Amino acid sequence: MNADGSNEVNLTSTPNINEDQPAWSPDGTRIAFTSDRNDIAGVTDIWVIGADGSNQTNLTPTIGGADNFHEYR
């Protein structure tokens, strides 16, 4: 989006998913954010996406349920 809030663009298109805490990379080419898109109750992963919406990557993939979360920290 523009600095004035106009021209907003949705990069992830995931309407039923919680995606929060966006942060720009220092060079302005990527955005890191948290997401619960893996549908594991109580578990949120850290994702990174290109500023143009490309190359969505899960940096902290969690395998199993919330009970197994402690094994992957």
N, C-alpha and C positions, 0 to 999 in steps of 0.2 A: 504494500500500500504506500501511498504517498505520505509525506510527513504530516499533511493536514488531515489524514484519515480517509481520504478519497481513494478510489481505485483498489479497494480491498480484494484480495485473491485468496481463495481457500486452497491450500497446498495438499491437504491430506484426504479430504472427502470421506470422512468417517463420522457420520452424524450420530451414531449411538455409542461412541467411544469417548472416554475422558482423555483429553490431551491438554496438558498444562505445562507451566513453568518454561516457556520458550526462552532461549538465550542464543544470541548471535555468536558465531565464531569470530575471533579477532580479525580475520581477513574479510568478513562479511559474505562469505560464499555458502555458509551452511547455518542451519538452525538446529540446536539440540532441544529436546523436549521430553517430558515424561508421558507415558501412555499405558493404559491398561488393556490394550487391544488384544493381548494374548488370552483374555477371558479366563484368567485364573484369579479367583476371588482373593482380594487383599494384596495382590502383587502388581506393582507398577514397574515397568522397564524404562530405560533411557534410550531414546532413539535419536538419530541425526538424519537430516534431510537437506538436500541442496536448496539454495534460496529460490530456485525455479521449480521446486517440487520433485526433482529427480533423486534417484539413489537413496530411497528410504532404507535405513539400516538400523537394526536393533543392536545396540552396543552391550546390553546386559540381558541376553535371553535367559528366561527362567524356564526350567523344565520341571514338570510335575506340579503339584498343588501348593497352596500356601504353606502347608505343613513342612514342605521340603525347602522353603525359601532360605532358611538359615544355612543350607549347604552351599548356596551360590553367592553369598556375600563376599 
